[in-house]
Amino acid sequence: MSGTLISKHSEFVTRDQLPSIPTPAPTATWRPIAHYDLVEALDRQLAVRNIRIAKEEFALAHNGLRLFGVLELTVPGGNGRSGIDYNFAMGIRTANDQSFATQLVAGARVFVCSNLAFSGDLIAMNRKHTAKFDLNADLSRAVDRFQHHLATFGGKFDGLQSRHLRDWEAKELIFDAFSQGILPIRLFDTVARTYFDPRGHEAMPDVAPRNAWGLHNAMTRAIKQLSPASAFQTTTRLGQLFGLATHGR
């Protein structure tokens, strides 16, 4: 599970660079939020729920007034289900030029681009920069919505892991993925080799199990060969094939 950040006509930056980005002065009805303050506050809200940021990417546009970001998150214990940690992604975009609200999307995979493409399974936050914007309280509610969403996904992932596949069943699913145009045919050999002989490659503990989870992971590994935009669309359709129905936007 991962996120994709594409920076067009913008600049990649680290979190440590964000404090140097100036924030416009507020007005009586509009309250800009410093980019660094937003990221730090979100990190705190995740941390108190024992959700860890494993990887982060940020980009600035429009002279630093717009921030785009992707966080890859480690969620412990499958929300009290199987006890297995899962990885999810969260996308961020915010603007201090009054062009759009502060928004968070989350899910198994998110896609964020500085040309304003913004997709995920769940819109956890869509908050305009009004004078009533309470950063910590609004982010707390957004992360609560994210956790509720995770509980549903945790059960679906557990279901894939408990769904044993005989070889002929795995072959049927592979056929469906390619015959329905979900995966491009050029990835067929990669998917087949990765699933049926993971020992012939690097260590792949996520692929080795003979279950639906292992097959799903074999396919998502192959998808990494695609362009970011194509990979996001393909991953979404693949999730629907495996019962991980999403409603990205």
C-alpha positions as CSV (number, residue, x, y, z in Angstrom):
1,M,0.0,0.0,0.0
2,S,1.5,3.3,-0.9
3,G,1.0,6.9,-2.0
4,T,2.2,8.7,-5.1
5,L,3.2,12.4,-5.2
6,I,3.8,14.0,-8.6
7,S,5.3,17.5,-8.6
8,K,4.7,19.5,-11.7
9,H,5.9,23.1,-11.8
10,S,6.7,22.7,-8.1
11,E,9.6,21.9,-5.8
12,F,10.1,18.9,-3.6
13,V,11.0,19.8,0.0
14,T,11.6,18.1,3.3
15,R,9.7,18.7,6.5
16,D,12.7,20.5,7.9
17,Q,12.5,23.1,5.2
18,L,8.8,24.0,5.9
19,P,9.4,26.3,8.9
20,S,11.2,28.8,6.5
21,I,8.1,29.1,4.3
22,P,6.3,32.4,5.2
23,T,2.6,32.4,6.0
24,P,0.4,35.3,5.0
25,A,-1.3,37.4,7.6
26,P,-4.9,36.4,8.6
27,T,-7.9,38.5,8.0
28,A,-11.1,38.7,10.0
29,T,-12.7,35.8,8.0
30,W,-9.7,33.9,6.7
31,R,-7.0,32.0,8.7
32,P,-4.0,30.6,6.8
33,I,-2.2,27.7,8.5
34,A,1.6,27.5,8.4
35,H,2.6,24.4,6.4
36,Y,4.9,23.2,9.1
37,D,2.3,23.6,11.8
38,L,-0.2,21.5,9.8
39,V,2.2,18.7,9.2
40,E,3.4,18.6,12.9
41,A,-0.2,18.7,14.2
42,L,-1.2,15.9,11.9
43,D,1.9,13.9,13.0
44,R,0.9,14.4,16.7
45,Q,-2.7,13.2,16.0
46,L,-1.5,10.1,14.3
47,A,1.1,9.4,17.0
48,V,-1.4,9.5,19.9
49,R,-3.3,6.7,18.0
50,N,-0.1,4.8,17.6
51,I,0.0,5.3,13.8
52,R,3.5,5.9,12.6
53,I,4.7,7.8,9.5
54,A,7.0,5.4,7.7
55,K,7.8,7.7,4.8
56,E,6.8,11.3,3.8
57,E,7.1,13.5,0.7
58,F,6.2,17.1,0.2
59,A,6.1,19.6,-2.6
60,L,5.6,23.4,-2.7
61,A,3.9,25.4,-5.5
62,H,2.9,29.0,-6.2
63,N,5.8,30.6,-4.4
64,G,5.3,28.3,-1.4
65,L,1.7,29.1,-0.8
66,R,0.5,25.6,-1.8
67,L,1.6,22.4,-0.1
68,F,1.1,18.9,-1.4
69,G,2.2,15.8,0.4
70,V,2.0,12.0,0.8
71,L,2.4,10.1,4.0
72,E,2.9,6.3,4.1
73,L,1.6,5.1,7.4
74,T,2.1,2.0,9.5
75,V,-1.1,1.1,11.4
76,P,-0.5,-1.5,14.2
77,G,-2.6,-4.6,14.8
78,G,-5.1,-4.4,12.0
79,N,-7.4,-2.4,14.4
80,G,-7.8,-5.2,16.8
81,R,-8.4,-7.9,14.2
82,S,-5.6,-10.2,13.2
83,G,-2.8,-8.4,15.0
84,I,-0.9,-7.8,11.7
85,D,0.4,-4.4,10.9
86,Y,-0.9,-2.8,7.7
87,N,0.4,0.1,5.6
88,F,-1.9,2.8,4.4
89,A,-1.3,6.2,2.7
90,M,-2.6,9.7,3.4
91,G,-2.5,12.6,0.9
92,I,-2.4,16.2,1.9
93,R,-3.0,19.5,0.1
94,T,-3.5,22.9,1.5
95,A,-3.3,26.4,0.1
96,N,-2.5,29.7,1.7
97,D,-3.6,31.7,-1.3
98,Q,-7.3,31.0,-0.8
99,S,-7.4,28.7,-3.9
100,F,-8.7,25.6,-2.1
101,A,-9.3,24.2,1.4
102,T,-7.1,22.0,3.5
103,Q,-7.9,18.5,2.4
104,L,-6.8,15.0,3.5
105,V,-7.4,11.8,1.6
106,A,-6.5,8.3,2.8
107,G,-6.7,4.7,1.8
108,A,-4.7,1.7,0.5
109,R,-3.3,4.0,-2.1
110,V,-3.5,7.7,-2.7
111,F,-2.5,9.9,-5.7
112,V,-1.5,13.6,-5.2
113,C,-0.3,15.9,-7.9
114,S,0.4,19.6,-7.9
115,N,-1.8,20.0,-10.9
116,L,-4.6,19.4,-8.4
117,A,-5.3,15.7,-9.2
118,F,-6.2,14.3,-5.8
119,S,-7.5,10.8,-5.2
120,G,-8.0,8.2,-2.4
121,D,-10.5,5.9,-0.8
122,L,-11.7,8.4,1.8
123,I,-11.9,12.2,2.1
124,A,-11.0,12.5,5.7
125,M,-10.9,16.3,5.8
126,N,-12.1,19.2,3.6
127,R,-11.8,22.3,5.8
128,K,-11.8,25.9,4.5
129,H,-9.5,28.4,6.1
130,T,-12.2,30.2,8.0
131,A,-11.6,32.0,11.3
132,K,-13.2,29.0,13.0
133,F,-10.5,26.6,11.7
134,D,-9.3,24.8,14.9
135,L,-6.2,23.0,13.6
136,N,-5.9,20.3,16.4
137,A,-9.6,19.7,16.8
138,D,-10.3,19.5,13.0
139,L,-7.4,17.2,12.5
140,S,-8.4,15.0,15.4
141,R,-11.8,14.5,13.8
142,A,-10.2,13.7,10.5
143,V,-7.9,11.1,11.9
144,D,-10.9,9.6,13.8
145,R,-12.7,9.2,10.4
146,F,-9.5,7.7,9.0
147,Q,-9.4,5.1,11.9
148,H,-13.0,4.2,11.3
149,H,-12.3,3.6,7.7
150,L,-9.2,1.5,8.6
151,A,-11.4,-0.9,10.6
152,T,-13.4,-1.8,7.5
153,F,-10.2,-2.3,5.4
154,G,-8.6,-4.3,8.2
155,G,-11.4,-6.9,8.0
156,K,-11.1,-7.1,4.2
157,F,-7.3,-7.6,4.4
158,D,-7.8,-10.3,7.0
159,G,-10.3,-12.0,4.7
160,L,-7.8,-12.1,1.8
161,Q,-5.2,-13.6,4.1
162,S,-7.6,-16.4,5.2
163,R,-8.7,-17.1,1.7
164,H,-6.5,-20.1,0.6
165,L,-6.1,-20.5,-3.2
166,R,-5.5,-23.7,-5.0
167,D,-3.3,-23.1,-8.1
168,W,-6.3,-23.3,-10.5
169,E,-8.1,-20.7,-8.5
170,A,-5.1,-18.4,-8.6
171,K,-4.9,-18.9,-12.3
172,E,-8.6,-18.0,-12.7
173,L,-8.0,-14.7,-10.8
174,I,-4.9,-14.0,-12.9
175,F,-7.0,-14.6,-16.1
176,D,-9.7,-12.3,-14.9
177,A,-7.2,-9.5,-14.1
178,F,-5.8,-9.6,-17.6
179,S,-9.0,-10.5,-19.6
180,Q,-10.8,-7.6,-18.0
181,G,-8.0,-5.2,-18.9
182,I,-7.2,-4.4,-15.3
183,L,-3.5,-5.3,-15.9
184,P,-1.7,-4.8,-19.2
185,I,-0.7,-8.0,-20.8
186,R,3.0,-7.2,-20.7
187,L,2.9,-7.8,-16.9
188,F,1.6,-11.3,-17.3
189,D,5.0,-13.1,-17.0
190,T,6.0,-11.0,-14.0
191,V,2.8,-11.7,-12.1
192,A,2.9,-15.5,-12.9
193,R,6.6,-15.8,-11.9
194,T,6.3,-13.7,-8.8
195,Y,3.3,-15.6,-7.4
196,F,4.1,-19.2,-8.4
197,D,7.9,-19.0,-7.7
198,P,8.6,-16.2,-5.3
199,R,11.7,-18.1,-4.1
200,G,13.3,-17.4,-7.5
201,H,13.4,-13.7,-6.7
202,E,14.3,-11.6,-3.7
203,A,12.7,-12.5,-0.4
204,M,9.0,-11.9,-0.8
205,P,7.2,-13.0,2.4
206,D,4.1,-11.0,1.3
207,V,3.8,-13.1,-1.9
208,A,4.8,-16.5,-0.6
209,P,1.5,-17.5,1.1
210,R,-0.8,-19.5,-1.2
211,N,-3.8,-17.1,-0.5
212,A,-5.6,-14.2,-2.1
213,W,-3.4,-11.8,-0.2
214,G,-0.2,-13.3,-1.7
215,L,-1.7,-13.1,-5.2
216,H,-2.9,-9.5,-4.7
217,N,0.6,-8.6,-3.5
218,A,2.2,-10.3,-6.5
219,M,0.0,-8.2,-8.8
220,T,0.7,-4.9,-6.9
221,R,4.4,-5.6,-7.1
222,A,4.1,-5.9,-10.9
223,I,2.1,-2.7,-11.1
224,K,5.1,-0.7,-9.8
225,Q,6.4,-1.0,-13.4
226,L,3.7,1.4,-14.6
227,S,3.7,5.2,-14.6
228,P,2.3,6.7,-11.3
229,A,-1.0,7.8,-12.8
230,S,-1.6,4.4,-14.5
231,A,-0.5,2.5,-11.4
232,F,-3.0,4.4,-9.2
233,Q,-5.9,3.6,-11.6
234,T,-4.8,0.0,-12.0
235,T,-4.5,-0.5,-8.2
236,T,-8.0,0.9,-7.7
237,R,-9.5,-1.6,-10.2
238,L,-7.4,-4.4,-8.8
239,G,-8.8,-3.7,-5.4
240,Q,-12.3,-4.0,-6.8
241,L,-11.5,-7.4,-8.3
242,F,-10.3,-8.6,-4.8
243,G,-13.2,-7.2,-2.9
244,L,-11.4,-4.1,-1.7
245,A,-14.0,-1.9,-3.3
246,T,-13.1,1.8,-3.1
247,H,-14.7,5.0,-4.1
248,G,-11.7,7.3,-4.9
249,R,-12.0,10.8,-6.2
